[in-house]
Amino acid sequence: MDNDASVTTRSGAIAIRQVTTIDECRVLDRLLTTVWGVTPPATVVDPETLRALSYSGNYVAAAYRGETMVGGTVSFVAPDHHLHSHVTGVLPQEQGRGVGLALKLEQRDWALRNKITSIQWTFDPMRIRNAYFNIQRLGGLATAYLPDFYGDMADELNAGTGPSDRLLVDWRIDTPRVRTALSHGLEPPRGRGIPVHDIQRLRDELQPALHNGEVIAGVDVGGGYFLEGQSYED
């Protein structure tokens, strides 16, 4: 379905719907503002931009429990025809209940229906549990290290945390790796892990490795990042 997908999470059923009207965009704006702790009139993505993205055929969707919006995601199609997932947020009281996974799975379904096979997004390399979800649970690969990608950030989640370094995830959604990750789970990573130290040490270790063609293919919450010298195509 293009506009409404019913998903059963471990905390009950939710519906994921395309966000299309300006009123829905305003609700999604308020949700993202809450999740990121942004003080109005500042915003994460303003309602008018959300409306324009949705209207022009990009992926803007929200998760609902009953009639209450509890999460949302904003994505746009890049010139090379991958889907760039700019931001995904879930209300604090709904985190850890399967809403984020449901949003990513419906985003994947939408992309496949639209003949898109790669979804990309960035995340903070210091947030190892988020890394585990992106790489180990979903089957994505971290393919690039982007130092201070957003510059200084003033939102509650990022203010005062140092440079806004990010890892770029390439989620090749129709590959054996991803299908295995989603259906059975990936094997625990092996070999030398790179622990999550301070951001400068992570930058010094990960940036040259990824620049030279290695990828982060495994994550262990206690052991850090695991590099491999291969991509999806190898």
C-alpha positions as CSV (number, residue, x, y, z in Angstrom):
1,M,0.0,0.0,0.0
2,D,1.3,3.5,-0.8
3,N,-0.4,5.4,2.0
4,D,-1.0,3.1,5.0
5,A,0.8,0.0,6.2
6,S,-0.1,-1.8,9.4
7,V,2.8,-3.1,11.3
8,T,2.9,-5.3,14.5
9,T,5.7,-4.4,16.8
10,R,6.6,-6.0,20.1
11,S,4.5,-3.4,21.8
12,G,1.4,-3.8,19.6
13,A,0.2,-2.6,16.3
14,I,1.0,0.7,14.7
15,A,0.2,2.2,11.3
16,I,2.7,3.8,9.1
17,R,1.3,6.4,6.7
18,Q,2.6,8.8,4.1
19,V,2.6,12.4,5.4
20,T,0.9,14.5,2.8
21,T,-1.2,17.3,4.2
22,I,0.1,20.5,5.7
23,D,-1.6,19.6,9.0
24,E,0.2,16.3,9.1
25,C,3.5,18.1,8.3
26,R,2.9,20.4,11.3
27,V,2.4,17.5,13.6
28,L,5.6,15.8,12.3
29,D,7.5,19.0,12.7
30,R,6.4,19.2,16.4
31,L,7.4,15.6,16.9
32,L,10.9,16.0,15.5
33,T,11.3,19.2,17.5
34,T,10.4,17.3,20.6
35,V,12.7,14.4,19.9
36,W,15.7,16.6,19.1
37,G,15.0,19.1,21.9
38,V,14.9,22.1,19.6
39,T,13.6,25.3,21.0
40,P,11.0,27.0,18.8
41,P,11.0,28.9,16.5
42,A,14.0,26.8,15.5
43,T,12.9,23.5,13.9
44,V,14.4,20.2,12.5
45,V,12.5,20.3,9.2
46,D,9.9,23.0,8.8
47,P,6.3,22.1,7.8
48,E,6.5,23.8,4.5
49,T,9.7,21.9,3.4
50,L,8.1,18.7,4.6
51,R,5.0,19.4,2.4
52,A,7.2,20.2,-0.6
53,L,9.3,17.0,-0.2
54,S,6.1,14.9,0.1
55,Y,4.4,16.6,-2.8
56,S,7.4,16.1,-5.1
57,G,7.5,12.4,-4.6
58,N,9.9,11.9,-1.8
59,Y,9.4,9.7,1.2
60,V,7.9,11.4,4.2
61,A,6.1,9.1,6.6
62,A,4.9,8.8,10.2
63,A,4.1,6.0,12.6
64,Y,0.9,6.1,14.5
65,R,-0.4,4.3,17.6
66,G,-4.1,4.7,17.2
67,E,-4.4,8.3,16.1
68,T,-1.3,9.6,17.9
69,M,1.9,10.2,15.8
70,V,4.8,8.5,17.6
71,G,7.5,8.6,15.1
72,G,8.5,9.8,11.6
73,T,11.1,9.8,8.9
74,V,12.0,12.3,6.2
75,S,13.9,11.2,3.1
76,F,14.6,12.5,-0.4
77,V,15.8,10.9,-3.6
78,A,19.3,11.8,-4.7
79,P,20.5,12.3,-8.3
80,D,22.1,8.9,-8.4
81,H,18.7,7.4,-7.4
82,H,19.5,6.4,-3.9
83,L,17.1,7.5,-1.1
84,H,18.8,9.7,1.4
85,S,17.2,9.3,4.8
86,H,17.8,12.7,6.4
87,V,16.1,12.2,9.7
88,T,14.2,9.6,11.6
89,G,12.8,10.2,15.1
90,V,10.7,8.4,17.7
91,L,9.1,9.9,20.8
92,P,11.1,9.1,23.9
93,Q,8.3,7.1,25.5
94,E,8.1,4.9,22.4
95,Q,11.8,4.2,21.9
96,G,12.9,0.6,22.3
97,R,9.4,-0.7,21.4
98,G,10.0,-1.5,17.7
99,V,8.8,1.7,16.1
100,G,12.1,2.7,14.6
101,L,12.5,-0.7,13.0
102,A,8.9,-0.6,11.7
103,L,9.7,2.8,10.1
104,K,12.9,1.5,8.4
105,L,11.1,-1.7,7.1
106,E,8.3,0.4,5.6
107,Q,10.8,2.8,4.1
108,R,12.6,-0.2,2.5
109,D,9.3,-1.5,1.1
110,W,8.5,1.9,-0.4
111,A,12.0,2.1,-1.9
112,L,11.7,-1.3,-3.5
113,R,8.3,-0.4,-4.9
114,N,9.9,2.6,-6.5
115,K,12.9,0.6,-7.9
116,I,15.3,2.2,-5.4
117,T,17.9,-0.3,-4.1
118,S,20.1,1.9,-1.8
119,I,19.1,3.9,1.2
120,Q,21.7,6.0,2.9
121,W,21.9,8.1,6.0
122,T,24.4,9.4,8.6
123,F,24.8,8.7,12.3
124,D,27.0,9.8,15.2
125,P,29.9,7.2,15.5
126,M,30.0,7.7,19.2
127,R,26.5,6.2,19.5
128,I,27.4,2.6,19.5
129,R,23.8,1.2,20.1
130,N,22.6,3.2,17.1
131,A,25.5,1.8,15.1
132,Y,24.5,-1.7,16.1
133,F,21.0,-1.2,14.9
134,N,22.1,0.3,11.5
135,I,24.8,-2.3,10.7
136,Q,24.2,-5.4,12.7
137,R,20.4,-5.4,12.8
138,L,19.5,-3.9,9.4
139,G,22.6,-5.1,7.5
140,G,23.9,-1.7,6.4
141,L,27.5,-1.0,5.8
142,A,29.3,2.1,6.9
143,T,31.2,3.3,3.9
144,A,32.5,6.8,4.7
145,Y,33.7,8.9,7.6
146,L,32.5,12.5,7.4
147,P,34.3,14.8,9.9
148,D,32.3,17.6,11.4
149,F,29.6,17.0,8.8
150,Y,26.9,19.5,10.2
151,G,29.3,21.9,11.9
152,D,28.2,23.3,15.3
153,M,24.8,21.9,16.4
154,A,22.5,23.6,18.9
155,D,19.8,20.9,19.5
156,E,19.6,19.2,22.9
157,L,20.9,15.9,21.6
158,N,24.1,17.3,20.0
159,A,25.0,20.5,21.7
160,G,28.2,20.3,23.6
161,T,29.1,16.8,22.3
162,G,32.1,17.9,20.2
163,P,32.5,18.0,16.4
164,S,29.5,16.6,14.5
165,D,31.4,13.7,12.9
166,R,29.2,11.2,11.1
167,L,29.4,7.8,9.6
168,L,27.6,7.2,6.3
169,V,25.5,4.1,6.0
170,D,24.8,2.5,2.7
171,W,21.8,0.1,3.1
172,R,21.6,-2.0,-0.1
173,I,18.1,-3.2,0.6
174,D,17.8,-6.0,-1.9
175,T,21.1,-7.9,-1.2
176,P,21.6,-11.3,0.5
177,R,23.4,-9.6,3.4
178,V,20.3,-7.4,4.2
179,R,17.8,-10.1,3.6
180,T,19.8,-12.3,6.0
181,A,20.0,-9.6,8.6
182,L,16.3,-8.9,8.5
183,S,15.2,-12.6,8.5
184,H,17.7,-14.4,10.6
185,G,20.2,-11.9,11.9
186,L,23.9,-11.6,11.0
187,E,26.6,-13.6,12.7
188,P,28.5,-11.7,15.5
189,P,31.5,-9.9,14.1
190,R,34.9,-11.4,14.4
191,G,38.5,-10.1,14.4
192,R,39.9,-6.9,15.8
193,G,37.4,-4.4,17.0
194,I,38.0,-0.7,17.1
195,P,36.7,0.5,20.5
196,V,34.6,3.6,20.8
197,H,37.2,5.9,22.4
198,D,37.0,9.7,22.2
199,I,35.9,11.2,18.8
200,Q,39.4,12.2,17.7
201,R,40.7,8.6,18.1
202,L,37.8,7.2,16.2
203,R,38.3,9.7,13.5
204,D,42.0,8.9,13.3
205,E,41.3,5.2,12.9
206,L,38.2,5.0,10.9
207,Q,38.6,7.9,8.4
208,P,41.7,6.6,6.6
209,A,40.4,3.0,6.6
210,L,37.1,3.9,5.0
211,H,38.8,6.3,2.6
212,N,41.0,3.4,1.4
213,G,38.0,1.1,0.6
214,E,37.3,-0.8,3.8
215,V,33.8,-0.8,5.3
216,I,32.4,-1.2,8.7
217,A,30.5,-4.5,8.4
218,G,30.1,-5.5,12.1
219,V,29.4,-3.8,15.4
220,D,29.6,-5.2,19.0
221,V,28.2,-2.9,21.7
222,G,31.1,-3.9,24.0
223,G,33.8,-4.4,21.3
224,G,33.3,-1.5,18.9
225,Y,33.5,-1.4,15.1
226,F,34.7,-4.2,12.9
227,L,36.2,-3.4,9.5
228,E,36.2,-5.6,6.4
229,G,37.9,-5.0,3.1
230,Q,34.9,-5.6,1.0
231,S,31.6,-4.1,-0.1
232,Y,28.2,-5.6,-1.1
233,E,29.5,-6.3,-4.6
234,D,32.5,-8.4,-3.5
